[in-house]
């Protein structure tokens, strides 16, 4: 039996490990190795809204991103229509992204549900109290996840498929190749040390969750770092963007 190690237990690590277990079956042993698991991962604090950010220029990178987004949207649509929707913490939520200048329509407008561009003085914009300083507003519906539910759900599914878990710190990825036939790096920021990649750096973001059950829609500023996301455990308000290694709360943020 071949052995595969997945390093990292955030949403990418657990999703990867579960997919391997489902696709490869009992002929391959899959182990998740991490020093942190839910609820102590960065993924647990994520807003987890399915809205793509353009990470690359036009061409191969954008084509790849489009394919990933379409596949992910379909996967979450299937999950949302299944009996696992509630335990997985998924929901279909409507809302808006607001821009201070006229902005070209995104390539994903035909993938999400009900995409439409409206002016700031429209009935929809007034309903979300969007100020007149925003000139271009996109309304649509997409999927959101409450990761404090989604990560345990992924872990339970992974273990049901025979997956194994090891809680420990790994020094270098190369050391695992002495034991495993393949090693998949899903360590996020940990890749800086594990893979010797000095270009990896942390972007710190501070959020707060408040109880506001009457808020049913998301709202995102054009920079993507100011937002409100309705989740199963409350309304998440954010955020900040700072290159910092600190994990301690900062009242200034």
C-alpha positions as CSV (number, residue, x, y, z in Angstrom):
1,X,0.0,0.0,0.0
2,X,1.3,3.4,-1.0
3,X,1.4,6.1,1.7
4,X,0.7,9.8,1.2
5,X,1.2,12.6,3.7
6,X,-0.7,15.9,3.5
7,X,1.0,18.6,5.6
8,X,-1.5,21.1,7.0
9,X,-5.0,20.8,8.5
10,X,-6.6,24.0,7.2
11,X,-9.3,24.0,4.6
12,X,-6.9,23.3,1.8
13,X,-5.2,20.4,3.7
14,X,-8.3,18.7,4.8
15,X,-10.0,19.2,1.4
16,X,-7.0,17.7,-0.4
17,X,-6.8,14.7,2.0
18,X,-10.5,14.0,1.7
19,X,-10.4,14.1,-2.1
20,X,-7.4,11.8,-2.2
21,X,-9.2,9.3,0.1
22,X,-12.3,9.4,-2.0
23,X,-10.6,9.2,-5.4
24,X,-7.8,6.6,-4.6
25,X,-9.8,4.4,-2.2
26,X,-8.3,1.9,0.2
27,X,-5.3,1.2,-2.0
28,X,-3.6,4.3,-0.7
29,X,-3.1,5.4,3.0
30,X,-3.5,9.1,3.5
31,X,-2.3,10.9,6.6
32,X,-2.8,14.5,7.6
33,X,0.2,15.9,9.6
34,X,-0.1,19.3,11.4
35,X,0.8,21.0,14.6
36,X,-2.6,22.8,14.7
37,X,-6.1,21.6,14.0
38,X,-9.5,23.2,14.2
39,X,-10.4,25.4,16.0
40,X,-6.8,26.7,16.1
41,X,-6.1,27.2,12.3
42,X,-6.1,30.3,10.2
43,X,-9.0,28.8,8.2
44,X,-11.2,28.9,11.3
45,X,-11.2,32.7,11.2
46,X,-11.8,32.9,7.5
47,X,-14.8,34.8,6.1
48,X,-15.0,31.9,3.5
49,X,-17.0,33.6,0.8
50,X,-16.8,32.2,-2.7
51,X,-15.7,35.3,-4.6
52,X,-12.6,35.0,-6.7
53,X,-9.7,37.4,-6.5
54,X,-7.7,37.8,-9.7
55,X,-4.3,36.4,-8.7
56,X,-2.7,36.4,-12.1
57,X,-2.7,38.3,-15.4
58,X,-4.7,37.4,-18.4
59,X,-3.6,34.1,-19.9
60,X,-2.8,30.8,-18.5
61,X,-3.2,31.8,-14.8
62,X,-6.6,33.4,-15.3
63,X,-7.8,30.4,-17.3
64,X,-6.7,28.1,-14.5
65,X,-8.4,30.3,-12.0
66,X,-11.7,30.3,-13.9
67,X,-11.6,26.5,-14.1
68,X,-11.0,26.3,-10.3
69,X,-13.8,28.7,-9.6
70,X,-16.3,26.9,-11.8
71,X,-15.4,23.5,-10.3
72,X,-15.6,24.9,-6.7
73,X,-18.9,26.6,-7.3
74,X,-20.4,23.4,-8.7
75,X,-19.0,21.4,-5.7
76,X,-20.5,23.7,-3.2
77,X,-23.8,23.9,-5.0
78,X,-24.0,20.1,-4.8
79,X,-23.1,20.2,-1.1
80,X,-25.7,22.9,-0.4
81,X,-28.3,20.7,-2.0
82,X,-27.4,17.6,0.0
83,X,-28.2,16.4,3.5
84,X,-24.8,17.5,4.7
85,X,-25.5,21.2,4.1
86,X,-26.3,22.0,7.7
87,X,-23.5,20.1,9.4
88,X,-21.0,21.4,6.8
89,X,-22.0,25.0,7.6
90,X,-22.7,26.1,4.0
91,X,-25.3,28.6,3.0
92,X,-26.3,30.5,-0.2
93,X,-26.1,34.3,0.7
94,X,-27.0,37.4,-1.3
95,X,-25.1,40.6,-1.0
96,X,-23.0,43.3,-2.7
97,X,-19.5,44.4,-3.6
98,X,-19.2,48.2,-3.7
99,X,-16.7,50.3,-5.8
100,X,-16.0,54.0,-5.6
101,X,-15.3,54.2,-9.3
102,X,-17.0,52.6,-12.3
103,X,-15.5,49.1,-12.6
104,X,-15.5,46.6,-15.5
105,X,-17.8,43.7,-14.9
106,X,-16.0,40.6,-13.6
107,X,-15.5,37.4,-15.7
108,X,-17.4,35.4,-13.0
109,X,-20.7,37.3,-13.4
110,X,-22.3,34.5,-15.3
111,X,-21.3,31.8,-12.7
112,X,-22.7,33.3,-9.5
113,X,-26.5,33.7,-9.1
114,X,-28.4,36.8,-10.1
115,X,-25.5,39.1,-10.9
116,X,-26.6,42.7,-11.6
117,X,-24.9,46.1,-11.5
118,X,-26.9,48.9,-9.8
119,X,-26.3,52.6,-9.0
120,X,-25.8,53.8,-5.4
121,X,-29.3,55.3,-5.3
122,X,-31.1,52.1,-6.3
123,X,-33.5,50.4,-4.0
124,X,-31.0,47.5,-3.4
125,X,-28.2,49.9,-2.5
126,X,-30.4,51.9,-0.1
127,X,-31.5,48.6,1.6
128,X,-27.9,47.9,2.6
129,X,-27.2,51.6,3.5
130,X,-24.4,51.9,0.9
131,X,-23.2,55.6,0.9
132,X,-23.2,57.7,-2.3
133,X,-19.4,57.7,-2.4
134,X,-19.7,54.3,-4.1
135,X,-20.6,54.6,-7.8
136,X,-20.6,51.0,-8.9
137,X,-22.3,48.2,-7.0
138,X,-22.5,44.5,-7.9
139,X,-25.3,42.5,-6.4
140,X,-25.3,38.7,-6.6
141,X,-25.6,35.5,-4.5
142,X,-22.8,33.1,-3.8
143,X,-21.9,30.4,-1.2
144,X,-20.4,31.0,2.2
145,X,-19.0,28.6,4.8
146,X,-18.8,28.8,8.5
147,X,-15.3,27.2,8.8
148,X,-15.7,26.2,12.5
149,X,-18.4,23.8,11.2
150,X,-16.8,23.0,7.8
151,X,-13.4,21.9,9.1
152,X,-14.8,19.4,11.6
153,X,-17.1,18.1,8.9
154,X,-14.2,17.6,6.5
155,X,-12.2,15.9,9.3
156,X,-15.1,13.5,10.1
157,X,-15.5,12.6,6.4
158,X,-11.8,12.1,6.1
159,X,-11.7,9.7,9.0
160,X,-14.7,7.8,7.7
161,X,-12.7,7.1,4.6
162,X,-9.9,5.6,6.7
163,X,-7.8,8.7,6.9
164,X,-5.1,9.0,9.6
165,X,-4.1,12.1,11.6
166,X,-0.8,13.0,13.3
167,X,-0.4,16.0,15.5
168,X,3.2,17.1,15.4
169,X,5.6,19.7,14.0
170,X,7.5,18.9,10.8
171,X,11.0,20.3,10.4
172,X,11.4,19.9,6.6
173,X,9.2,18.4,4.0
174,X,12.1,16.3,2.8
175,X,12.2,14.3,6.0
176,X,8.7,12.9,5.3
177,X,9.9,11.4,2.0
178,X,11.8,8.8,4.0
179,X,8.5,7.4,5.2
180,X,5.9,8.4,2.6
181,X,5.7,7.8,-1.1
182,X,4.3,11.3,-1.7
183,X,4.1,14.5,0.3
184,X,1.6,17.3,-0.5
185,X,2.4,20.7,1.0
186,X,-0.8,22.4,2.3
187,X,1.0,24.2,5.1
188,X,0.3,27.8,4.0
189,X,2.6,30.1,5.9
190,X,4.5,27.1,7.2
191,X,5.9,26.6,3.7
192,X,8.4,29.4,4.5
193,X,10.4,27.0,6.7
194,X,9.2,23.6,5.5
195,X,10.1,24.3,1.9
196,X,12.8,26.9,2.5
197,X,10.8,29.6,0.6
198,X,11.8,33.0,2.0
199,X,9.3,34.8,-0.3
200,X,6.4,33.5,1.9
201,X,5.1,36.1,4.4
202,X,2.0,36.5,6.6
203,X,-0.8,39.0,6.0
204,X,-2.5,39.5,9.3
205,X,-6.2,40.2,9.3
206,X,-8.3,41.1,12.4
207,X,-12.1,40.4,12.5
208,X,-14.8,40.4,15.1
209,X,-18.0,38.3,15.2
210,X,-21.1,40.1,16.6
211,X,-24.7,39.0,17.1
212,X,-26.9,40.7,14.5
213,X,-29.3,38.0,13.3
214,X,-31.3,40.6,11.3
215,X,-28.4,41.1,8.9
216,X,-28.9,38.5,6.1
217,X,-26.7,39.9,3.3
218,X,-23.0,40.3,2.9
219,X,-21.3,43.6,2.0
220,X,-17.7,44.0,0.7
221,X,-15.7,47.1,0.0
222,X,-13.7,47.2,-3.3
223,X,-10.4,46.4,-1.5
224,X,-11.8,43.1,-0.2
225,X,-10.6,43.8,3.3
226,X,-13.6,45.7,4.7
227,X,-16.7,43.5,4.8
228,X,-19.5,41.9,6.8
229,X,-20.4,38.3,6.4
230,X,-23.5,36.6,7.9
231,X,-22.4,33.2,9.3
232,X,-24.0,30.5,11.4
233,X,-22.2,31.8,14.5
234,X,-22.9,35.5,14.0
235,X,-22.0,38.4,11.8
236,X,-18.3,38.6,10.9
237,X,-17.0,42.2,10.6
238,X,-13.6,42.9,9.1
239,X,-11.0,43.5,8.4
240,X,-7.4,44.6,8.4
241,X,-4.4,43.9,6.2
242,X,-1.0,44.0,7.8
243,X,2.3,42.2,7.1
244,X,2.9,40.9,10.7
245,X,4.0,37.7,12.4
246,X,2.0,38.6,15.6
247,X,-0.9,36.4,16.6
248,X,-2.0,38.5,19.5
249,X,-5.1,40.7,19.4
250,X,-4.5,44.4,18.9
251,X,-7.1,46.8,20.2
252,X,-5.9,49.4,17.6
253,X,-7.1,47.1,14.8
